Amino acid sequence: MKRKPDLLWVLVLVFGLGVVTTGYTEGIWEYKADSPSIQLNVAQ
């Protein structure tokens, strides 16, 4: 039994979390525009 679909789902989950985290931090930056002190690098 191959486990490649499980790896695919893990990559999809990580990518989804990255998108959600980026959108959430951008929302925080718009809310606190006077002090953008949080730096988040999702993909390097």
C-alpha positions as a Python dict, from the first residue, in 0.01 Angstrom:
ca = {
    (1, 'M'): (0, 0, 0),
    (2, 'K'): (150, 330, -108),
    (3, 'R'): (166, 627, 132),
    (4, 'K'): (213, 901, -128),
    (5, 'P'): (-145, 1035, -91),
    (6, 'D'): (-74, 1091, 280),
    (7, 'L'): (232, 1299, 189),
    (8, 'L'): (20, 1491, -60),
    (9, 'W'): (-240, 1569, 209),
    (10, 'V'): (36, 1685, 445),
    (11, 'L'): (168, 1924, 179),
    (12, 'V'): (-185, 2052, 111),
    (13, 'L'): (-240, 2106, 485),
    (14, 'V'): (91, 2291, 528),
    (15, 'F'): (19, 2509, 224),
    (16, 'G'): (-333, 2583, 353),
    (17, 'L'): (-200, 2678, 695),
    (18, 'G'): (55, 2907, 531),
    (19, 'V'): (-217, 3084, 333),
    (20, 'V'): (-440, 3119, 641),
    (21, 'T'): (-150, 3244, 855),
    (22, 'T'): (-47, 3497, 591),
    (23, 'G'): (-402, 3626, 556),
    (24, 'Y'): (-438, 3645, 935),
    (25, 'T'): (-113, 3838, 982),
    (26, 'E'): (-208, 4077, 700),
    (27, 'G'): (-536, 4135, 882),
    (28, 'I'): (-341, 4215, 1199),
    (29, 'W'): (-115, 4451, 1004),
    (30, 'E'): (-421, 4635, 871),
    (31, 'Y'): (-567, 4650, 1224),
    (32, 'K'): (-239, 4768, 1382),
    (33, 'A'): (-102, 4981, 1099),
    (34, 'D'): (86, 5208, 1341),
    (35, 'S'): (320, 4933, 1469),
    (36, 'P'): (390, 4644, 1227),
    (37, 'S'): (643, 4468, 1452),
    (38, 'I'): (562, 4109, 1357),
    (39, 'Q'): (767, 3964, 1073),
    (40, 'L'): (649, 3630, 934),
    (41, 'N'): (835, 3445, 660),
    (42, 'V'): (619, 3152, 552),
    (43, 'A'): (813, 3031, 248),
    (44, 'Q'): (1190, 3051, 225),
}
